[in-house]
Amino acid sequence: MDSLRYWVEEMHVDGFRFDLASALARELYEVNTLAAFFDIIHQDPVLSTTKLIAEPWDIGEGGYQVGNFPLLWSEWNGKYRDSMRDFWREAHCRLGEFAFRLTGSSDLYESNGKRPHTSINFITCHDGFTLRDLVSYNEKHNEANDEGNRDGESYNRSWNCGVEGETNDPVVLEIRARQQRNFLATLLLSQGVPMLLGGDELGRSQQGNNNTYCQDNELSWFDWHLKHSQQDSLTFVQRLVAFRRSHPIFQRRDWFQGHEIHGSGVDDIGWFNIDGTEVSEEDWQEAEAKTIGVFLNGEEIHSLDRQGNRIIDDSFLILFNAQAEAQTFMLPASLRGRPWQLLLDTKLTTGFVDPPSELVGDSLVVGGRSLMLLMHTHETPLA
């Protein structure tokens, strides 16, 4: 405790991320979320005001504790990582699971009084593949670590887009770049706190090595001499971050209610199939569904700003298509007859549509393995 307080009071850090944090909750053998360590942290007048982030697992039995850490703690959300990786590759991902992760994982955190910022969302981290390698390798390639390729995680939920490792095939390279944009856009448009692995904004590769802790060389270093494609990726991420920061609908401090709150006539969130119908209870259980639309109502944000004023934002429609083929999405009946602008399309090299284009008609084609984002400005009433 003295060491932690020193870092806050003398070094002025504003919080801590605890590696393998479940180990801190082990009393004798089992993990206990009411452990003495947490009691001391919560009662300390200095530490209880800092940011506390847990990597909510360790290597011991029963160590996977995502969703179980006490109040004041945020968590690396490993379930978010796994769900998003499975959704965007050809793997089963229950549609309801995807929806929970996109909206802050209320199934993990809401019942015990936590808020969406409890969920630290990530696709990749320092352990495992980089984002570029996630879409370039089906298997780990850790031969350089001199452990016979036995070290590191073997189940990475990755997809190489048709070729293992480096290639000059323009079709494969285009899919890989698009998949990276899909992951980045999904991360920055999700509720919760986005965590980006340094170098993913540049498309950094470790040549399929997912355990480079022992590699102090070009394999783990950053190369700041960017290729054109890397500069495109960096610009895309910069714009995504700026876009998220400018729209409070993507930074909600409260959970979605599933109904209207301020009288806009439209619910605060809506989930839709490609034919414009609402997702049914049966649909939520579908594990092979790879298309869904989500409407975020900027006129139905529940929380207030720091001055106690109502928060109003633009409204957005996000269309996800993780299938290989293009799909035609119909606008839901409740959202038709209003002006919509297309802002983002991950099948484009730049990701963003410059300038934004006006949607004509009540449908649009979303390319295979891509995501589209449409905006309705709040100056035009929804109802």
N, C-alpha and C positions, 0 to 999 in steps of 0.2 A: 504493500500500500504506500509506503514511503517513496518507493521508486516511481510509482505512477503519479503521485502528487508532485514530485520533483519535476517531472516532465510537463505537467500542467502549469505549475506556479512559476518555475524558473525558465523553462524552455518554451512555454506558451503554446504547446500543442493543444488542439481543441478536441481531441478524442483519440481512441485507440481501436485497432482491429486486432482481435485475439486469434492467433493461429490455433487450430485444433481445439476450439474453445470447450468442447464437451469434456475434455480432460479436466477443466477447472471445476466442473460440477460433479466429478467422481468422488464419492465418499466411500471408502473401502473399495468396492468394485463397481457398483451400479451408478449410472448417471442420475443425479438428483437436482432438479431445477430449483430447489429451495436450499441449495448448498450454502454453506457459511460464506464462501467467497462472494456470492451475489448479495447476501445480506449486508456484508461490510461495504461493498461498492455502493449499494443503494442508500445506506445511512451516512456515507461520507459527504460532508458539505461541499467538497471540491469535486470529487470524482462523479458524483451523481448528476452534475450539471454538464458533463462532457458527452461527446458522441461515443457510444459503446457499440461496436460491431463485432459480431461473432462469426467465425467460420464454424457452423453448428454441427460439426462432426469430428470424430477422431478415429483411430484405427482399432479401438477396442470393441468388444461385444456391446451392442446396444448404443453405439456412439453416434449414430445418425439421428440428430435431434432437430432437424429443420421444422420450425413452427412451434418449438417447445421452450424457447428461452423466455425469461421473465420480462416484465415491463421495463422500459428504458433501453432495452437492447434491440438493435437491428440485426438482421441476419443475411449472410450470403445465401441467396435462395437457389440451392442446387436443383430444386424441382423446376424452377423457371428455366434454368440452363437445359435440363434434359428435355423438357416439353418442347421448347422452341427448336432445339436441334432435331427432334423427331418430326415435328410438324413440317419443317422445310426440306427434309429428305424423305425418301420413300420408306417410311416406317410408321407403325401404328402410333397414333396420338389421339386419345379421346377428345372430342371437340369441347366437351365441358372442361377438361383439364386445360386446354389451350386458353379458353376464355377466362378461367380463374387466374392464370399466370399473367395474361395481358392486362388485367384490371387490378393488379396489386396483390393477388392471392388472399382474398378475403376468407377463403376456407381455412387458411392457416392462421390468420391473425385477428380477424374481426371479433370472434367470440370472446377473446380474453382482453378486449379493450385496446388493442393496438390499431395503428393507422397504416395507410398504404406505404408511408415512407419506411416502415419496418422492413419491407422487402428490398434487399439490395439485389437488383436484377443483373445478370451477366450471361454472356454467351461463352466467353473464354476468360481464363485468368492465368496467372503465372505458372500454375500447374496444368500440363496438358498441351494440346495443340494451340497454335495461334489461329486466328480466324482464317487466314489464307490457307493454312495447312488443314484446317477443318474441312475445307471444300476441295482439297487436293489429294488427300490420302485416306484410304480405308483402313490402313494398318499403321502402327507406330514403326518408326525406323530409327532405333536408338543404338545402332551398331557402334557409333563413335564413342559411346559411354563405356565400352569394354566390359559389358556385363552380359554378352550374348543376346542382346535385345530382350532380356528378361525383365528389366526394370521399367517403371512407368506403367500407366494405365493401359490395359489392352482393349477395353470396351469404351470407345470414344464417341459413339453416336455420330460418326463422320460419314461423308460421302465424297468420293473423289471426282464426281461428275463424268465418269466414264474412262478415265486414264489415271493410273497410279503415279503420282509425282509430277515432275516437270514435263512439260509438253509444249510443242509449237502449234498444236491443233487449234485453229481460231475458234471453232465451235465450242470446244471444251473450255477454252480460256474465257469466252464470252459468258458461258453458263456460270463459271466460277466467280467472275466479277459480279454478275447479277445476284448470285447467292450471297455474296458478301454484303451487297447493298440491302438485300432482304433482311439479313440478320441485323445489320446496323439500324435500319429504319424501324424494325420491330422493337428493338431495344429502346430506342429513343422515343418511340410513341407509346410505350407501355407505362402504366401507372406504377409508382414505386420510384426507387433511386437507381438510375442506370450506372453501371460500372463498366468501363471500357479498358481492356488490356492495352497498355502502352505499345504502340507499334501496329495495332490492328487498323488504325486510321491510315496507315501507310501501306498496308498489305504486306507486312513483314513475315518472312518465312523462316522456319528453323529446319527446313528440309525433312519434315516428317518426324523430327525428334520431339517427343512430348515430355522430356525430362532433362532439360539442359542445365540443371543446377551446377553441373561439373564442367561446363563448357565456357571458359572465359576466352572466347575467340569470335571469329566472324559468324559462327553459328548462332550466337546469342547477342551479338552487338547490334546496334542500330546503324544502318547506312543512310546518312542524311542526303546523299546524292540521289534525288528522286527521279524515277522514270516518269514518263508522261502519265501512264496509268496510275501510278502511285499519287501523283499530284491531283488527279481527278478524284481519287478516293479521299484524300485529305480534304479537298474542297467540299466534297459531299458531306463528310462528317462535320466539318465546321458549320456548314449551313444547317444541318440537322440539329446541332446543339443550339445554335442561335434561334432556330424555329421553335424548339421546345421551350426555351427560356422565355420566349415572347408570348406563349399561350398557356394560361393557367389551367386549361382543361386537361393538359397532359401532366399537371403537377398537383392534382387534387389532394387535399389534406383529409378528406372524408371519403367514405365508401359510396359507391353508386347505390341509389335507392331502388331503381327499377320502376319508378313512377315520376310524374311531374311534381315539382316542388313549388315553383314560383308562377305557375299559371301559363306557361308557354303553349300548353295544349299538346305537348309531345313529351314522352318520358325522358329522363336524364340519360338513359342509354338504351340502345335497341340492337338486337342481333337478328341477322337476316340471311336466308339462303339466297342462292344466285337468282332465283325466280322472284325475289322480292318478298317472299312470305317470311313470317317470323319463325325462328328456330324453335322447334317443338321439344318437349321433354324427351321424346324418343331420339331426336336428332342429337341431343347432347351426349348420348351414350355411344354415338358412332365413332369408331376408332380409325376408320379409313377415310373419313371426310377431309378434304384438303382445300375446301373453299368456304369462306364465310365473310360476311360484311358486318361491321360494327359502326353504329351511329353514336357519336358523343355530342350531347346537347350543351353548348356553351351558355345557354340561358337558364340552365337548371343546376348550377353549381351551388351546393348546399352551404359551404363555409363562407365566412366574411373575410375581408382584408384586415390589415393591422389597424386601420382607422374605423373598423366596424361597418364598412360599406359593403354592399352586395357586389360580388364578383361576377362580371358578365364577359363572355368571350365569344368568339366565332364558334360555329358548330362544324363538325367534321364527320366524314364518312370514310372509313378505311376498308378497302376491299382486298382480301387475301386470296391468292390463288397459288397453292403449292403443287398443283397438278402440272404435268409436262405440257399439256395442251392449253391453248387459250380458252377462256370461258366468257360468255356474255352474262353480265350482271344486270338485272333489272332494278331500278330504284324502287324502294318500298312505296306503296301507295301514299303513306303519310308524309313522304318527303318529296313528292313530285310537285311540279308546278312552281318551283322556286329556283332562283339562280344558283348554280353550282360551278365552282372553278376547280379544274384539275391542277393540283400543285406538284404532285409527286408521282413518278412512275419509274419503278426500279428497273424496267427493261431498257430505259435510256441510260447511256453511258454517264451522263451528268446526274441522273437520279431526279433532279428537279426539272419541272417544265417551265421554260423561259421563253416568253412570258407565260403566266398561267393561262390556260385555255378555258373558254366557256363550254360547259356541257350542253350539247344540243340533243334534245330528245330525252327519253326516260331510261336509256340503257347505254352501256358502254362495254367494250371488249377489254378484258384484263389478260395480258399476255401470259403464256405459260411460265410457271415459277416466278411470279412477280407480284408486286403490291402497288396499289394505287391509293392516293389520298386526295379527297375532294373537300373543299371548304365552302360553307355558306356563311356570309358575313352577317353579324348580329344586327346590323342596321335594318335588314329586311326581316320582319317578324316571321317566325316559324309557323305560328297558328294561322 
